[in-house]
Amino acid sequence: MSIPTVDEILERAHVVSLPMRVKFRGVTTREALLIDGPSGWGEFAPFLEYEPKEAASWLTSGIEAAWEGFPAALRERVEVNATIPAVPAGQVAEILERFPGCRTIKVKVAEPGQSLADDLARVQAVREARPGAIIRVDANCGWSVAEAVEAAQVLAPLDYVEQPCKTVEELAEVRMNLQRRGLFVRVAADESIRKSDDPYRVAQLRAADVAVVKVAPLGGVKRVLEVAKHLRSQAMDITVASALDTVVGMNAGLAAVAALPKLDDDDLLDVPPAAAGLATSQLFVEDVAIPHAIVDGFMETRVIAPEIERLETLAASVDRRDWWFKRVRESYRYLETI
């Protein structure tokens, strides 16, 4: 990929601040730097705590989208899951109304300051509001091995438990313990893939059944497709998810799902991708464009461009813009090492 100069990137950049409906990952506003490139819009929005070296992958992803565009789509729409933040159980039904028709629900668990009882109440509220829903839980490395196994028993039945512990070795131990106890709860890896120097290690250690892949942290759509191809060959399922993206970042996530090679089952019927975690725009009060609508649990894969009036209305303060420009310059220095 031909890399533009840092000045060329910043000349095309807009920094926005999006208010959120509920706190997510500890934030109530989501800041992002959007790039109006020659081939489309790209997004640079690593979470605030990420150091420049880690953030460089996010910059690579934004440059790819803005200067190269996306691969050809094989699907015009994809199934998505609803996402329930670590809110009190009483708020669950209201949040689910923003995800019409979604049959798969991801529930945040293991929130600091909360208990397994809080997690159970949240999951039960989902089951009451959406009977028969497929439920995933995401612990974001919040449990020990013993806590993860106990939680899986208490919260089951589940599609999978996502990143229950921090290390790949711990994931493998959780998976082994669940199998020994006869619990059919799959283990999914997220941080162990997107934050790892070796995203294939989870497959080598048989530490997970599912890979949760995110475009920006992995460095772009092409990189996601490479990782997905390898992990699929190791019998791992793939879930494409967002990193709390604006509609611009969501374009890239949808492009990745749309470009996943088709899989045939034993009857030579196309097996659709797993429900993607790409409906998080519903967590924003406002976005830089009207986001992809959820219709019967599906979203179209068409590209949506930001609206100029919204870019102006949602523009971050001058101080925050300067902070993000500095962050681009710091991350840019690491591009050649990726």
N, C-alpha and C positions, 0 to 999 in steps of 0.2 A: 504494500500500500504506500503510495506517495504521501508523505507527511507535509502538510502546509506549515508555514512558519507560525510561531506563536502570535506574532502581530496580526497575521491574516486571520487567525482564529478569533482573536479579541475584537478585531474590526467588525466581525459578523455576530458578536455575542450580545445576548440579552439576559440579564439576571432577574429572576422573578421570585416572589415569595407567595406561596399558596396557603391560605388558611385551611385547617383541617377540622372535620366535624368532631372527631374524638382524638385524644392523645394516642399516638402510635410511635413505638420505639422511643418514647420519652419526649416527642416533639409535638407542638401544636401548630406549627407552620413548617412547610417544606420548601426549602430554597433550592433553586436549580439554575444552572447557566445553560442557555439554549443557543445553538449555533445555526445560523441561517446560511447553509452551505450551498455550493453550486449544484449538488445532486439531491438536496433535501435538507431537512432539519435534523440536527443531532442534539444530544443532551449530555451534559456533564454535571452529575449530582451525587458524588460520593458523600456518604454520611459525614457529619462534621468532625467526628473523632478520627477519621481515617488519615493516616500520614500520606505525604506526597507519593511515595513509592507504590503504595496500594491503590491510591487514587488514579495513578497513571493508566491503569487498565480501563477505568471509566472514561478517561479522556480519549483513549484509543477507540473505544466504542462510539463516542460522539463524533470523532473525526470520520470513522468509517461510514456512519449514516449520512453525514453532511457532504462528504466528498466522493463516496462510492455508491451510496444507495443500498438497496436490499436485493437479495436473490429473488428469482422467480417464485411466485407463490403457487403451491399445489392445492391450496384450499381457500375458499372465499369466506369461510367462517369457522370458528373453533369454539369448543366448549370451555367454559371458565368456571372456577370455583368462587364462592362467596368467601369473604374474610371477616372474621369476628375478632376485633382487638380484645385485650384483657379488660373488658368492661364488666360491671356488675350484671348478673344474670337478667335482671329486670330490663336491661337495655337491648338484649339480644334480638327480640322480635322486631323492634323498630329498625335496627340496623339491617336485618335480613330483608326487610321490605325494599331496600335499595338494590337487591340482587334478585330480580324476578326470574323465577324458573330455574335457578341454580340448584342442581341436585347434589353437588359436592360442596361441603362447607369446611373451610380451614379455621380452626379455633386457636387463638394464642393462649398458651398456658405457661406455667412456671414463672409468672411475673414476680419480680422482687417485691416482697411485702405481702404477697398473697399465698394462700395455702392450696393443697390438693382439693380441699372441700370447695374452694372458690372455683377451681377448674371444673370440678364435677358439676357444680350448679350451672356453670356456663354451658357445658356440653349438654346437660339435660334440657336446658332452655332451648337449645338448637333442635333437639329431638322433638320437643313439644311443638315448636313452631314449624318444623319441616319434617313431619313423620316420614321415615324411610330414607332420610338423607344419608349420603356417604360422608363420614366425618374423618377429617385429618386433624391432628393437633401438632402445634409447632412450639417447641420448648426453647428454641434459641440457646442451646447449651446450658439450660438452667438447672439440670438435674445431675445427681450422681448416678452411677449404674443402678444401685439398689432403689433409688427414688424413681428412676425411669421404669424399671420393671414393675414396681408397685403401682405407678400411675397407669401403665398400660393395662394392668389387671382391673383397676378400678374404673377406668374410662372406656374399656372395650364394650362393644365391638368398634374397631377403628379401621380405616383404610391403611393409615400408617401414622407413626409418630416421627415427626421431623426433627432432626438434630437434637435428640434428647440430652446428649452429653457433648463435651468439648472435643475430645480427641477421637481419632479414627479407631484406636485400640478400644476405647470405651464403647463406641458404637458396635464394634464386633462382639464385645462381651454382652451388651444388651441383647443383640440379635440372638446370640447363642442361648442366653438364659430364657428368652421368650420361647424359643423352639423347644428347649428342654421341658418347659412347663406346659407345652401343648397350646400355647396362645398364638393364634393366627393374627398377629399384629405386625405388619411390616415396618422396617426401619428405613427412614429416608435421610439422606445426607445433603446438607445445604452448605453451611460454613466449611465443612470438611472438603468441599469441592471448590467453592468460589474464593476461599481464603488460603488455599493450599498451593504450594509450589508444584505439587504433583497431584492434579485432580483425579488421577487414575488409581491412586493408592487405595481408595475405598473399595474398588473392585478387586484389587490384588489380595486384600485381606478379607474379602467377603464380608465387609462390615455393614453393608446396606443393600436393600432390595430396590430402592428407588433413588435416583439422582435428581435433585432439584437444581436446575440450572438457570442462571440469570444473565441476561445479555451484558449489561454494563460491567459488572464485576469480573466477568470472564474476558472482556475485551472486544465484544462485538458479536454480530450475528454469525459470521463465518466461524469464529472460534467456538461458539455454542454448538453449531452443527458438527464440528470436528469432535468435540468432547462427547456429544450425544451419540455419534456413530460408534465411537470406541466403546462407550459404556453399554450401549445396546448389544454390542457383540459379546459382552461379558454377562449377558442375561439380566441387565438392570433396566428397569423401566425409567422413563424420563418424564418429569414434570417441568415445564417452562414456567417461570414465575417472574414477577416484577420486583424491583427494589424500591418500592414506593415512588414509582415514576410519574412524571407529568404525562400528558397525552403524547408528547413527543417521544419520551422514552418508551411509552406503551406501543408506539408504532413499531419499534425495534423488537419488542417481545412478541408481538403478534406476527411480525415477519419471520421470526425464528420458528414459531409453531407452524406457520403456513408452509415453510420450506422443509420441514422434517420429512425425510424420505418415507414413502408409504410402506406399511407393514402388512403382510397378508397372513391370515390365519390358515388353519388346515384346510378350510373350504375355499381358499383363495379369495376371501373377502377382505377388503381393506379395513384394518383395525385403526380407528381414529386415535389421535394422541390423547393422553390422559388430560382431564380437565386442568386447564392452565390457571396459574395464579396471577391473572392479568386483569382483574376487575377492580383493582384498588383505587382507581379514579373515583369510585363511589365514596371514598373516605375524605375527599376534598370538598370544601364548600364551593370553591371555584377552581377552574383550570384555565389553561391558556387557549382552549377551544372547547366546544361542546364535545365531551368524550364519546367514545364508541358506546352505543346503546347496548344494553343486555336484553336480548329477546329470547325468551324460553331457555335461558341459561347459556346462550351463545352470543359471541361478538363477531362482527365482521372484521376482516383482516385489512381492509382498505386503509391507506395512509391519510392521516388528518394533519393539516398544517395549522399552526397557531394563528390566531386572529390578532391583527395589529392593535386594535382597541384594547383587547384583554392584556396584551403584553405591556401596554402603557399603564393600564389600571393596576396591574399586579406587579409592576416593577418594584424591585427591592430598593432600599435606601442607597444613597451614594456610598456611604460607608460599607454597606454589605456588598455592593457591586465591586468596589475596590478590593474587598477581601477575597471575593471569588476570582477576580482577575489575577491577584497575586497567587492564588491557589493553582490556577491554570499554569502560570509560569513555573511554579515549583514542581508541579507534576510533569510538565512537558520535558523536564531534564531527564526523566526516567524512561521516556518512550523508546529509546533505542535498546533498552535492556529487556523489553518485553518480548 
